[in-house]
């Protein structure tokens, strides 16, 4: 039985936050706590604290401030993402670019999945202009009329790709080749990311920046919110508090 969440399930799972039109971030599993981080640091002195207290918060703040990251690798999280491919590939860049190798990544593949594909299609007021001061990122909102034309054109493009994909499958083409007809960047996929607190903070510090692409920032904010509720001292020290709205 699949444990992938449907859209109707999202409101019933307190560890899941909907993102975009059909996506979400779900905290699947976690190991450790803020106290795990503090006690990992105390191992150097063969000491351990039994309960979280002000001294532990002070120690965690010191570790983050001085760049002592190894204690933050003793707490782990597993997330499930349902995100467009363009988000997943940006996310993956920060996994492979982290300064340690404690992450794990597994994602769905259209080599094996032949069920109906889902696509992210911005609505007419979500299209953004090219920024004046940079070669990447976004400027302000595009006009409503242009946005309506773009949304309609993208919907038609997706429908044409899906029809060609179905046609190829009906001809008996292997799924790993038939998928070439599906528009890639907006197609939703599922993936699981297991990471340490250090790695999560590394990703979030980059993708919560104002210059980051809005879509991946939306997923980053959901990831932050799910993590902060269980590791407030650690994430407060590594990243600080951010607004959730």
Buried (B, 14 or more C-beta within 10 A) or exposed (E): EEEEBEEEEBEEEEBBBBBBBBBBBBBBEBEBBBBBBBBBBBEEEEEEEEEBEEEBBEBBBEBBEEEEBBBBBBBBBBBBBBBBBBBBEBBBEBBEEBEEEEBEBEBBEBEEEEEEBBBBBBEBEBBBEEEEEEEEBBEEEBEEEEBBBBBEEBEEBBEEBBEBBBEBBEEEBEBEEBBEBBBBEBBBBBBBBBBBBBBBBBBBBBBBEEEBBEBBBBBBBBBBBBBBEBBEBBBBBBBEEEEEE
